[in-house]
Amino acid sequence: MDVAAGVLMVRKASDKVTDFKGRSTGPMDNRGLAPRQIVAGNLKIADALQNRIAKTGYAATFD
């Protein structure tokens, strides 16, 4: 699934995009063809959402 356009919109709005563990996603191009798990949202909710995903243990399934 191509999410680059959505990631660009979120970043241009000065909001936040990370992986499920809170790490930067890096470039969104075809350098890494493996699936990516991302959390995107405004600054008010992105950290809380990412923390909730990590605390459930769901993020650990992508190690």
C-alpha positions in Angstrom: 0.0 0.0 0.0 1.3 3.4 -0.9 1.1 5.9 1.9 3.7 8.4 0.8 1.1 11.1 -0.2 -0.7 10.8 3.2 2.6 11.0 5.1 3.5 14.1 3.1 0.2 15.8 4.0 0.6 15.0 7.7 4.2 16.2 7.8 3.4 19.4 5.8 0.7 20.2 8.4 3.5 20.0 11.0 2.0 17.0 12.5 3.7 13.6 13.4 4.4 10.4 11.6 6.2 7.5 13.4 6.3 3.8 13.4 4.4 1.8 16.0 7.4 2.2 18.4 7.8 5.9 18.0 10.7 5.8 15.6 11.0 8.1 12.6 9.8 6.4 9.4 12.5 7.8 7.2 12.0 8.3 3.5 8.7 7.0 2.1 9.9 5.6 -1.2 10.8 2.2 -2.7 14.1 1.8 -0.8 12.4 -0.5 1.6 9.8 -2.8 0.1 8.9 -4.4 3.4 5.5 -3.3 4.8 5.6 -0.4 7.3 3.4 0.1 10.3 2.8 3.8 10.9 1.0 6.1 13.3 0.0 9.5 11.9 -1.9 12.3 13.6 -1.9 15.7 14.9 0.5 16.6 17.8 -2.3 16.3 20.4 -3.0 12.6 19.7 -0.1 11.0 17.9 2.0 10.3 21.0 -0.9 9.0 22.9 -2.0 6.7 20.1 1.5 5.4 19.5 1.9 4.7 23.3 -1.4 2.9 23.4 -0.3 0.7 20.5 3.1 -0.1 22.1 1.5 -0.8 25.5 -0.9 -3.4 24.1 2.1 -5.4 22.8 0.9 -5.1 19.2 4.0 -3.2 18.2 6.2 -6.1 19.3 4.7 -8.4 16.6 6.6 -6.3 14.0 10.2 -6.8 15.4 
